[in-house]
């Protein structure tokens, strides 16, 4: 197992020094979801939520979250992101209304973008909850996880069963 790099010699938290790392292309793909009621599903898809276009606002929130991850997660480095994309897909199987969220993040730099993708996916789901909570506070935000990442010293990662 790798030693934890976020601790100094005194065992206190530190931000990892990445100044000697070589820049490379870095990508990450994260997923989250939110389970909603049929009424919320209809309101989102028919654009009748009084607060506005839920998916458009959530998409912007996700992009903003990716760009501001270093302001939220204490040991993350501020990154100059080259691209962020938030996509949605409804899963309506088994009489459930699950909105699947996929976020891809890309940069060229000396540290990865996994945290930016995960933060964006989480913020997207939370924004949907916020915009629809007046309908039903029983929404459930699903699992949030990294699907894949590429670049960097540790190499590529593909969640089992997801490799392309």
Backbone torsions as a table, in degrees:
resi	resn	phi	psi	omega
1	UNK	NA	141.3	-178.8
2	UNK	-71.8	143.9	174.6
3	UNK	-67.3	145.6	175.5
4	UNK	-70.5	132.2	-175.5
5	UNK	-99.5	-1.9	-175.9
6	UNK	-95.5	20.9	177.7
7	UNK	-126.9	140.1	177.4
8	UNK	-86.7	-175.4	-177.2
9	UNK	-62.4	-22.1	178.7
10	UNK	-90.3	2.1	-178.4
11	UNK	79.8	14.6	-179.6
12	UNK	-97.6	156.1	-179.0
13	UNK	-63.7	143.5	175.1
14	UNK	-147.1	159.5	172.5
15	UNK	-88.4	129.5	-176.2
16	UNK	-63.7	138.5	177.0
17	UNK	-82.5	113.1	-179.9
18	UNK	-109.0	14.4	-174.1
19	UNK	-63.4	-24.6	-179.4
20	UNK	-93.5	-6.2	-177.9
21	UNK	-75.7	145.3	-179.3
22	UNK	-83.6	139.1	176.2
23	UNK	-67.4	139.8	173.7
24	UNK	-150.4	166.2	177.6
25	UNK	-70.5	131.0	-178.5
26	UNK	-127.5	133.2	176.2
27	UNK	-134.9	155.8	174.5
28	UNK	-149.7	145.5	177.2
29	UNK	-128.8	120.6	-178.9
30	UNK	-121.7	157.7	-178.7
31	UNK	-133.8	145.5	169.6
32	UNK	-145.4	179.6	176.2
33	UNK	-159.1	166.7	174.1
34	UNK	-142.4	130.9	177.3
35	UNK	-93.9	127.4	-177.2
36	UNK	-125.1	167.7	176.2
37	UNK	-77.0	166.6	176.9
38	UNK	-61.6	-37.4	178.4
39	UNK	-62.2	-42.4	178.8
40	UNK	-67.6	-42.6	176.8
41	UNK	-54.1	-48.6	-179.5
42	UNK	-64.1	-40.8	-179.3
43	UNK	-65.3	-40.8	179.2
44	UNK	-67.4	-49.0	-175.1
45	UNK	-72.0	-25.7	177.6
46	UNK	-94.0	1.8	178.8
47	UNK	56.9	47.1	-179.4
48	UNK	-113.8	11.9	176.7
49	UNK	-75.3	126.4	-173.1
50	UNK	-62.8	-24.1	-179.5
51	UNK	-77.7	-9.7	178.0
52	UNK	123.5	-167.9	-178.7
53	UNK	-72.6	103.3	-172.7
54	UNK	-57.6	-48.2	-175.6
55	UNK	-69.1	-35.8	178.0
56	UNK	-65.5	-44.5	179.5
57	UNK	-66.8	-42.7	179.8
58	UNK	-63.9	-37.3	178.5
59	UNK	-62.5	-46.1	178.2
60	UNK	-64.8	-40.3	177.9
61	UNK	-60.2	-41.7	178.2
62	UNK	-62.2	-44.2	178.8
63	UNK	-63.7	-44.4	178.2
64	UNK	-61.9	-39.5	179.8
65	UNK	-63.9	-42.8	178.1
66	UNK	-59.6	-44.2	-177.9
67	UNK	-67.7	-22.7	-175.6
68	UNK	-113.1	17.9	-176.6
69	UNK	-56.0	-41.1	-179.1
70	UNK	-63.3	-20.0	177.2
71	UNK	-84.3	-12.2	-176.2
72	UNK	-109.2	-42.5	-177.2
73	UNK	-100.8	112.6	-167.1
74	UNK	-53.9	-39.5	-173.6
75	UNK	-98.1	7.3	177.6
76	UNK	-77.7	141.9	177.2
77	UNK	-81.9	141.9	172.2
78	UNK	-65.3	130.5	-176.2
79	UNK	-120.4	150.2	171.2
80	UNK	-95.0	97.7	-177.4
81	UNK	-74.4	144.2	179.2
82	UNK	-98.5	-21.7	178.7
83	UNK	-169.0	143.4	174.9
84	UNK	-139.3	130.6	178.7
85	UNK	-133.1	129.9	177.8
86	UNK	-115.7	124.3	-179.6
87	UNK	-125.8	151.9	-177.2
88	UNK	-123.6	149.1	175.4
89	UNK	-151.9	127.1	178.8
90	UNK	-82.0	133.5	171.6
91	UNK	-112.8	110.3	-174.3
92	UNK	-109.6	24.0	-179.1
93	UNK	-74.9	154.5	173.5
94	UNK	56.6	36.1	178.2
95	UNK	58.6	27.4	175.8
96	UNK	-114.4	157.0	-178.9
97	UNK	-120.9	90.9	-177.0
98	UNK	-108.7	123.1	174.6
99	UNK	-96.6	113.0	-179.7
100	UNK	-88.4	137.2	-177.5
101	UNK	-120.6	126.5	173.6
102	UNK	-123.1	132.2	-179.3
103	UNK	-124.5	126.8	173.4
104	UNK	-113.4	138.4	-178.5
105	UNK	-131.9	142.6	-177.2
106	UNK	-140.4	143.6	172.9
107	UNK	-155.0	169.7	168.0
108	UNK	-121.2	113.3	-175.1
109	UNK	-171.0	-166.1	-173.5
110	UNK	-104.7	9.0	174.2
111	UNK	-149.9	157.0	-172.7
112	UNK	-76.8	172.5	-176.1
113	UNK	-117.3	21.4	179.4
114	UNK	-60.2	-45.2	-177.5
115	UNK	-65.8	-34.4	178.2
116	UNK	-65.6	-42.4	179.2
117	UNK	-66.5	-43.4	180.0
118	UNK	-66.8	-40.2	178.1
119	UNK	-64.7	-41.7	179.1
120	UNK	-63.8	-43.5	179.9
121	UNK	-62.7	-41.6	179.4
122	UNK	-65.4	-46.6	-179.1
123	UNK	-64.9	-34.4	177.4
124	UNK	-62.7	-48.6	179.0
125	UNK	-62.6	-42.7	179.3
126	UNK	-63.4	-36.4	178.7
127	UNK	-66.8	-40.1	176.0
128	UNK	-61.0	-44.8	176.9
129	UNK	-56.9	-49.9	-177.9
130	UNK	-58.7	-42.7	-176.5
131	UNK	-73.9	-21.0	-175.1
132	UNK	-113.5	1.6	-174.8
133	UNK	-64.3	-22.1	177.8
134	UNK	-69.3	-23.2	175.7
135	UNK	-76.0	-47.5	-171.7
136	UNK	-167.5	119.4	179.7
137	UNK	-84.0	3.3	-177.9
138	UNK	-86.4	8.3	178.1
139	UNK	-59.2	149.9	179.6
140	UNK	-123.1	122.6	174.6
141	UNK	-82.5	127.2	-175.2
142	UNK	-81.8	-171.1	-179.9
143	UNK	-62.5	142.7	175.2
144	UNK	-118.7	127.8	-174.9
145	UNK	-156.7	160.7	177.2
146	UNK	-82.3	125.3	176.0
147	UNK	-85.6	-43.9	179.8
148	UNK	-161.7	159.4	173.6
149	UNK	-149.9	151.8	178.2
150	UNK	-136.7	154.7	176.7
151	UNK	94.8	162.7	175.3
152	UNK	87.8	174.2	-176.0
153	UNK	-61.1	-37.6	-176.9
154	UNK	-79.4	-6.2	176.6
155	UNK	79.9	-163.3	-175.6
156	UNK	-87.0	153.3	176.6
157	UNK	-133.8	133.1	174.0
158	UNK	-131.7	123.8	176.5
159	UNK	-59.3	137.7	-176.2
160	UNK	-51.0	133.3	-178.7
161	UNK	84.0	1.0	-175.5
162	UNK	-112.8	-9.5	-175.2
163	UNK	-61.5	135.1	-177.0
164	UNK	-84.7	NA	NA
